Amino acid sequence: MSSEAAPQPAIVLVRPQLGENIGKAARAMLNFGLTDMRLVSPRDGWPNPQAGPAASGADVVLERARVYDSVADAIADCTHVFATTVRKRGVTKPVMTPEQAAGAIRSEPGRSAILFGAERSGLETDDVAIARTILTVPINPEFGSLNLAQAVILVAYEWSKGEALVSPTATDLDPPASQDELDGLIGHLDRMLDESGYFFPPDRVPTTKRMLRGLFTKPAWNAQEVRTMRGVLTALERPRPR
């Protein structure tokens, strides 16, 4: 099946506790083009006033979110269900990474669902038993603590790799200053420093000037930066009367 024909996976939050975390999960989803959020028995009910501010503009995900009484109801239209967990639960099922799961979602017909458990306890054993595949994120065994939005964004990112998402518009850098412009700036500074008596003792003048030139040629100044600095030096040369 082509990636265009494969529907996006449903993100199922099972018994989420805080509206703020639901909002953050929605933000993570929309960052990577996912909009199908399903909530199973959210602790504080739905809608939740804390979700909107945390979503930071991902309102379309919250507005479309559907609420269910059970995991079975939430995934009734799905043909492949993944359970995210880092704990062994005595259930023998295939185990995939987010990258592998993304490939499976695209290659298999029908809609997929990815289950995420409550913030403190994760998915229950019965929730995992419903799934066909366990989805596990490779993580530091000494500190395997991911919050809900982090887990969602890892999975959503891997899925998004096969989507035609648009990267942020690149901002072209200003072209670097010409050598003539840079020489003008350095000469301007040299004159000011000479008039102020900075170059002393005489035998150190060549070394000091070389050091200053090196300082001004290192950053690859662009033309606007050179003009700004020339303006600064001119202002220092001709201070305004008070």
C-alpha positions, 0 to 999 in steps of 0.5 A: 500500500502506498503512503498516500493511501495509508490513513494516519494513525490514531493517537489514543490516550488511555485514562490521561490525568491532566488536561495540560498533558493532553494539550501538550500531546495535541501540540506534539501531534500537530507538529508532525501532521497527526490530528486523530486524537482519541481519549479513553476516560480522561480523569478530569472529563472533557473538554478540559480548560487546561488543555487549550493553553498547553496545546499552543495553537493545536486547537484543531486536534482538541476540537476533533478529539473523541472521548470513549469509555473503553479502549475497545470502543476507541480502537473499534475501527482500527486493524492494527493496534500498538501499545507503548510500554517500557515494562515487561508484562508477561504478554508475548507479542511482537516488539517494534521501535517507533521507526519500525512501527511507522513502516508497518503502519504505512505498509499494512491496510487499514487504520492503526492506533497507538495506545499511550497510558496514563502519566503515572502508571502507563498502560494496564496489562489488559490494555496491552493485551488488546494490542497486537504489537508492543511499541518500545522506545530504546531508552537509557535503562538507568532512567527510562522516564518519558512524559506523555507528550515526549512519548507522543512526539517520538512516535509522531516524528518517526511517522512523519518521516514518510509525509510530505511535511514542509520544513521551516522556511530558510532565511538567507543570510546576508552576503559577507562584506567585501574586502574593500568594506572590511578594509574601510572599517579596519582603517576607520578604527585604526585612525581613531585609535591612532588619534587617541594614542592607543598605539603605544609603544611604537615597536608594538604597533604592527603586532597590535594592528595585525591582532585587530585585523585578525579580530575583524576578519574572523567573524565573516562580517556581512555588509550590514554589520560593517555599516553598523560598526562604521556608524558606531565609530562615527558616532564615537568620533563626533559625539553629540553636544549635550 
